[in-house]
Amino acid sequence: MAGDKTYATTYLPFGVTLPDDVKAYIVAQAADGVATVSEVADVPANQGVVLVGQNASVTSVALTLGTANADCKGNLLSGTNSQLTIDEAAKANYFIFGNGDNGVGFYHPNSTTLKENRAFLPAANVSAASSASGFRLDFGGEITGIASAIQADDTNATYYDLSGRRVNRPAKGLYVKDGKKIYVK
């Protein structure tokens, strides 16, 4: 869950249709720390997708088995129908979905286990020029997460924590400064 929406990925061996309050997206491009997504109407078999629930209070939904005809041509996501165990060195070959340092997106895994029926972004599908450690999601100009991290070196700036309390000396974490979310390293 992030903000007013719920996020997850899926990769299933059968096609499904979605309830009205859930949207599915494929990743069409991944470069410079941003994964550009495109909405699809349903979820075909063996296609990785990002699911977005339009209501943050909903944590599970019923997917309906059926014929799925969405065009997923150019989808960079892959996935697995069974749990995969990888070694430490192989972690660099995958970006898994999560809520990381820069918000909701794809990050290198912390674990050596890739869970079943989940989509992931293979590093081989990322732009060769990109050296990003993670990818925020771009929903047609609306990007999840934080655009960049900055150092807390402005001694006269007013910082607030995410509960709205004023912070005199911000440590590592998320804050609001001048009406914008920032990440202090």
NORLIN-V772749 format. One record per residue. N is the residue number from 1. SS is DSSP state (A for helix, B for strand, O for the rest). PSI is psi in degrees with one decimal (none if undefined). NEAR is the number of other C-alpha atoms within 8 Angstrom. Layout:
# NORLIN-V772749
n:N ss:SS psi:PSI near:NEAR
n:N ss:SS psi:PSI near:NEAR
This chain:
# NORLIN-V772749
n:1 ss:O psi:136.5 near:7
n:2 ss:B psi:123.3 near:9
n:3 ss:O psi:-132.4 near:6
n:4 ss:O psi:17.2 near:8
n:5 ss:B psi:162.5 near:11
n:6 ss:B psi:136.9 near:15
n:7 ss:B psi:147.2 near:11
n:8 ss:B psi:169.3 near:8
n:9 ss:B psi:160.8 near:12
n:10 ss:B psi:154.9 near:12
n:11 ss:O psi:107.2 near:16
n:12 ss:O psi:152.4 near:12
n:13 ss:O psi:6.7 near:7
n:14 ss:O psi:157.6 near:9
n:15 ss:O psi:148.7 near:14
n:16 ss:B psi:152.3 near:14
n:17 ss:B psi:157.5 near:13
n:18 ss:O psi:151.3 near:12
n:19 ss:O psi:164.4 near:8
n:20 ss:O psi:-29.5 near:5
n:21 ss:O psi:13.9 near:7
n:22 ss:B psi:135.1 near:10
n:23 ss:B psi:150.1 near:13
n:24 ss:B psi:143.7 near:13
n:25 ss:B psi:143.1 near:11
n:26 ss:B psi:160.0 near:15
n:27 ss:B psi:117.9 near:13
n:28 ss:B psi:-24.0 near:11
n:29 ss:B psi:144.9 near:10
n:30 ss:B psi:108.8 near:13
n:31 ss:B psi:150.2 near:12
n:32 ss:O psi:38.2 near:9
n:33 ss:O psi:7.8 near:11
n:34 ss:B psi:130.2 near:11
n:35 ss:B psi:115.7 near:14
n:36 ss:B psi:127.3 near:12
n:37 ss:B psi:156.9 near:13
n:38 ss:B psi:135.2 near:10
n:39 ss:B psi:141.9 near:8
n:40 ss:B psi:153.0 near:12
n:41 ss:O psi:-31.8 near:9
n:42 ss:O psi:-176.4 near:12
n:43 ss:B psi:104.6 near:15
n:44 ss:O psi:161.0 near:12
n:45 ss:O psi:142.7 near:11
n:46 ss:O psi:40.9 near:10
n:47 ss:O psi:127.9 near:14
n:48 ss:O psi:135.0 near:16
n:49 ss:B psi:156.7 near:14
n:50 ss:B psi:126.5 near:12
n:51 ss:B psi:135.7 near:12
n:52 ss:B psi:112.7 near:11
n:53 ss:B psi:133.7 near:12
n:54 ss:O psi:-0.5 near:10
n:55 ss:O psi:117.1 near:9
n:56 ss:O psi:-20.1 near:12
n:57 ss:O psi:-14.1 near:5
n:58 ss:O psi:119.9 near:8
n:59 ss:O psi:-5.6 near:6
n:60 ss:O psi:149.7 near:4
n:61 ss:O psi:158.2 near:6
n:62 ss:O psi:121.1 near:6
n:63 ss:O psi:142.0 near:8
n:64 ss:B psi:122.3 near:7
n:65 ss:B psi:139.8 near:8
n:66 ss:O psi:-172.9 near:8
n:67 ss:O psi:125.7 near:8
n:68 ss:O psi:126.2 near:11
n:69 ss:O psi:12.6 near:7
n:70 ss:O psi:142.6 near:9
n:71 ss:O psi:108.3 near:5
n:72 ss:O psi:23.7 near:8
n:73 ss:O psi:132.7 near:4
n:74 ss:O psi:6.4 near:5
n:75 ss:O psi:123.4 near:10
n:76 ss:O psi:-12.8 near:11
n:77 ss:B psi:147.5 near:13
n:78 ss:B psi:-165.4 near:11
n:79 ss:B psi:-173.3 near:14
n:80 ss:B psi:143.1 near:13
n:81 ss:O psi:-7.7 near:10
n:82 ss:O psi:155.4 near:7
n:83 ss:O psi:135.0 near:9
n:84 ss:B psi:137.7 near:9
n:85 ss:B psi:128.4 near:7
n:86 ss:O psi:159.7 near:9
n:87 ss:O psi:169.3 near:7
n:88 ss:A psi:-42.7 near:6
n:89 ss:A psi:-30.1 near:5
n:90 ss:A psi:-12.7 near:8
n:91 ss:A psi:-33.1 near:12
n:92 ss:A psi:-12.9 near:8
n:93 ss:A psi:-2.4 near:9
n:94 ss:B psi:148.5 near:13
n:95 ss:B psi:119.4 near:14
n:96 ss:B psi:158.7 near:11
n:97 ss:B psi:137.0 near:12
n:98 ss:B psi:-178.3 near:8
n:99 ss:B psi:89.2 near:9
n:100 ss:B psi:-160.2 near:9
n:101 ss:O psi:-32.3 near:4
n:102 ss:O psi:21.1 near:12
n:103 ss:B psi:-162.9 near:10
n:104 ss:B psi:128.3 near:14
n:105 ss:B psi:-157.2 near:16
n:106 ss:B psi:131.9 near:14
n:107 ss:B psi:158.6 near:13
n:108 ss:O psi:142.2 near:12
n:109 ss:O psi:149.4 near:9
n:110 ss:O psi:-24.9 near:5
n:111 ss:O psi:162.7 near:5
n:112 ss:O psi:15.8 near:10
n:113 ss:B psi:126.7 near:8
n:114 ss:B psi:122.8 near:11
n:115 ss:O psi:151.1 near:9
n:116 ss:O psi:152.9 near:9
n:117 ss:O psi:30.3 near:11
n:118 ss:B psi:146.6 near:14
n:119 ss:B psi:151.8 near:17
n:120 ss:B psi:164.5 near:14
n:121 ss:B psi:108.6 near:14
n:122 ss:B psi:137.5 near:12
n:123 ss:A psi:-28.2 near:9
n:124 ss:A psi:-20.8 near:5
n:125 ss:A psi:-0.6 near:8
n:126 ss:O psi:146.1 near:11
n:127 ss:O psi:130.4 near:8
n:128 ss:O psi:-27.4 near:5
n:129 ss:O psi:-9.5 near:6
n:130 ss:O psi:131.8 near:9
n:131 ss:O psi:24.9 near:6
n:132 ss:O psi:144.5 near:8
n:133 ss:O psi:-5.3 near:7
n:134 ss:B psi:165.3 near:12
n:135 ss:B psi:118.5 near:14
n:136 ss:B psi:164.6 near:15
n:137 ss:B psi:133.8 near:13
n:138 ss:B psi:107.9 near:12
n:139 ss:B psi:65.1 near:9
n:140 ss:O psi:44.6 near:8
n:141 ss:O psi:-20.1 near:5
n:142 ss:B psi:107.5 near:6
n:143 ss:B psi:133.8 near:9
n:144 ss:O psi:156.3 near:10
n:145 ss:O psi:-157.3 near:10
n:146 ss:O psi:133.8 near:10
n:147 ss:O psi:-40.2 near:5
n:148 ss:O psi:157.7 near:7
n:149 ss:B psi:143.6 near:9
n:150 ss:B psi:161.3 near:8
n:151 ss:O psi:144.0 near:6
n:152 ss:O psi:78.6 near:8
n:153 ss:O psi:-0.5 near:4
n:154 ss:O psi:98.3 near:5
n:155 ss:O psi:-23.0 near:5
n:156 ss:O psi:-1.5 near:4
n:157 ss:O psi:150.2 near:6
n:158 ss:O psi:120.7 near:9
n:159 ss:B psi:147.6 near:12
n:160 ss:B psi:143.3 near:12
n:161 ss:O psi:177.8 near:11
n:162 ss:O psi:-5.6 near:8
n:163 ss:O psi:-1.3 near:5
n:164 ss:O psi:5.8 near:6
n:165 ss:O psi:139.5 near:7
n:166 ss:B psi:139.5 near:8
n:167 ss:B psi:124.0 near:9
n:168 ss:O psi:-44.6 near:6
n:169 ss:O psi:93.1 near:4
n:170 ss:O psi:131.9 near:10
n:171 ss:O psi:-171.9 near:6
n:172 ss:O psi:131.5 near:7
n:173 ss:B psi:-170.5 near:8
n:174 ss:B psi:136.8 near:10
n:175 ss:B psi:168.9 near:13
n:176 ss:B psi:127.7 near:12
n:177 ss:B psi:126.4 near:11
n:178 ss:O psi:37.1 near:6
n:179 ss:O psi:8.5 near:5
n:180 ss:B psi:145.4 near:6
n:181 ss:B psi:135.5 near:9
n:182 ss:B psi:158.4 near:12
n:183 ss:B psi:123.5 near:12
n:184 ss:B psi:124.3 near:13
n:185 ss:O psi:none near:9
